[in-house]
Amino acid sequence: MLDEIQNDAKTRMEKTIDALRRELSHLRTGKATPSLLDDVMVDAYGQKMPLNQLATIGAPEARLLTVQPFDASQLGAIEKAILASDLGITPNNDGNLIRLPIPALNEERRREYVKLAKKEGEEAKVAIRNIRRDANEKLKKAEHAHEISEDDSRRGHEKIQKLTDEYVARIEEILQAKEKEIMEV
């Protein structure tokens, strides 16, 4: 019972870390990364489709993304979708390839991105604390139902707290690395 509660909490905390990494990968740094375009949806074939299902996205240089559509007839729709996204990038279309020059970020913009990253980190910490609360409630219920002893419950609470501290520290490390990446000129 005790191990089951801890493993469930650990699995959920790991998923929170993965979600944070995914969210932070969408934040623009000065570098070109294909994940910047993950949220771009294109009106193609009568429906909205993710850009990465319609084209190959590459980063041949540090400040350039290329979008090579599988179907050349979708070039216009892809260009329109990129313009409509909130990326602030102007696509250059040469007829069979779209080039996306990634402009360098100014100091003010970098600070905004750092704030966004910290906000995402804070949300992840809240999620970790909610998982801790859920696990502690399960331990209390198990103790009241006499499924585990009082000592096991106390040990369980301590282990859950250690797990929480460990994951909050990992979030801090991830945030520090992202902040350094964003502020790097």
C-alpha positions in Angstrom: 0.0 0.0 0.0 2.8 2.4 1.0 4.9 1.6 -2.0 1.9 1.9 -4.3 1.1 5.5 -3.0 4.7 6.5 -3.4 5.1 5.1 -6.9 1.9 6.8 -8.0 3.2 10.1 -6.6 6.6 9.7 -8.2 5.0 8.8 -11.6 2.7 11.9 -11.5 5.6 14.1 -10.5 7.7 12.8 -13.4 4.9 13.6 -15.7 4.8 17.1 -14.3 8.5 17.5 -15.0 8.0 16.3 -18.6 5.1 18.7 -19.1 7.3 21.6 -17.8 10.1 20.7 -20.2 7.6 20.5 -23.1 6.2 24.0 -22.2 9.6 25.5 -21.9 10.7 24.1 -25.2 8.1 26.3 -26.8 9.7 29.5 -25.3 11.8 31.3 -27.8 15.4 31.8 -27.1 17.8 33.3 -29.5 18.3 29.9 -31.1 16.3 28.3 -33.9 14.6 25.0 -32.7 12.0 23.1 -34.6 9.9 22.8 -31.4 9.1 26.5 -31.8 6.6 25.5 -34.5 5.0 22.6 -32.6 1.8 24.7 -31.8 1.3 26.0 -35.4 -1.9 24.7 -36.9 -2.4 24.9 -40.6 -5.7 24.9 -42.6 -5.0 22.0 -44.9 -7.2 19.5 -46.7 -10.3 21.0 -45.2 -9.1 20.7 -41.5 -6.6 22.1 -39.1 -3.4 20.1 -38.9 -0.2 20.5 -37.0 2.6 21.9 -39.2 4.9 19.0 -38.4 2.5 16.6 -40.2 2.6 18.7 -43.4 6.2 19.5 -43.6 9.8 18.7 -42.6 11.1 21.3 -40.2 14.8 21.9 -40.0 17.3 24.2 -38.3 20.3 24.4 -40.7 21.8 27.4 -38.8 21.6 28.8 -35.3 19.2 31.5 -36.3 17.3 29.9 -39.2 14.4 27.4 -39.5 13.4 25.8 -42.8 10.0 24.4 -43.5 9.8 22.0 -46.5 6.2 21.0 -47.2 5.5 17.4 -48.3 2.9 18.8 -50.7 4.0 22.0 -52.5 0.4 23.1 -52.9 0.2 23.6 -49.1 3.0 26.2 -49.1 0.6 29.2 -49.0 -1.4 27.7 -46.2 1.7 27.0 -44.2 3.0 30.5 -44.7 -0.4 32.0 -43.7 -0.4 29.8 -40.5 3.1 30.9 -39.5 2.1 34.6 -40.0 -1.1 34.1 -38.0 0.8 32.4 -35.1 2.1 34.6 -32.2 5.7 33.8 -33.0 6.6 37.2 -34.4 8.5 35.6 -37.3 8.1 36.6 -40.9 8.4 33.7 -43.3 10.4 34.0 -46.6 8.8 31.8 -49.3 10.9 30.9 -52.3 8.3 28.7 -54.0 9.3 25.3 -52.6 10.8 26.1 -49.2 9.9 28.5 -46.4 12.8 30.1 -44.5 12.2 31.5 -41.0 15.0 33.8 -39.8 14.9 34.0 -36.1 15.6 37.6 -35.0 17.9 38.1 -32.0 15.9 38.9 -28.8 16.3 42.3 -27.2 16.9 42.6 -23.5 13.3 43.5 -22.7 11.9 40.5 -24.6 14.4 38.2 -22.9 13.2 39.3 -19.5 9.6 38.7 -20.6 10.5 35.2 -21.6 12.3 34.6 -18.3 9.1 35.7 -16.5 7.1 33.3 -18.6 9.5 30.5 -17.8 9.3 31.3 -14.1 5.5 31.3 -14.3 5.6 27.8 -15.9 7.9 26.7 -13.2 5.7 28.0 -10.4 2.7 26.2 -12.0 4.8 23.0 -12.0 5.7 23.4 -8.3 2.1 23.9 -7.5 1.3 20.7 -9.4 4.0 18.9 -7.4 2.6 20.2 -4.1 -0.9 19.1 -5.1 0.5 15.6 -5.8 2.1 15.6 -2.4 -1.2 16.6 -0.8 -3.1 13.8 -2.6 -0.5 11.2 -1.5 -0.7 12.5 2.1 -4.5 12.2 2.0 -4.2 8.6 0.7 -1.8 7.8 3.6 -4.2 9.3 6.2 -7.1 7.4 4.7 -5.1 4.1 4.8 -4.1 4.8 8.4 -7.7 5.5 9.4 -8.9 2.4 7.7 -6.2 0.4 9.6 -4.5 -0.7 6.3 -1.2 0.7 7.5 0.2 1.5 10.9 0.8 5.0 12.3 4.6 4.5 12.0 4.2 3.5 8.3 2.0 6.5 7.7 4.6 8.8 9.3 7.4 7.2 7.3 5.2 7.5 4.2 4.7 11.2 4.8 8.5 11.7 5.2 9.2 9.9 2.0 6.6 11.8 0.1 8.1 15.1 1.5 11.6 14.0 0.3 10.2 13.2 -3.1 8.5 16.6 -3.2 11.7 18.4 -2.3 13.6 16.4 -4.9 11.2 17.3 -7.7 11.0 21.0 -6.7 14.8 21.1 -6.8 14.7 19.6 -10.3 12.2 22.2 -11.4 14.6 24.9 -10.1 17.5 23.4 -12.0 15.4 23.2 -15.2 14.4 26.9 -14.8 17.9 28.1 -14.1 19.1 26.3 -17.3 16.3 27.8 -19.3 16.9 31.3 -17.9 20.6 31.0 -18.8 19.7 29.9 -22.3 17.2 32.8 -22.7 19.6 35.5 -21.4 22.5 34.2 -23.5 23.2 36.7 -26.3 
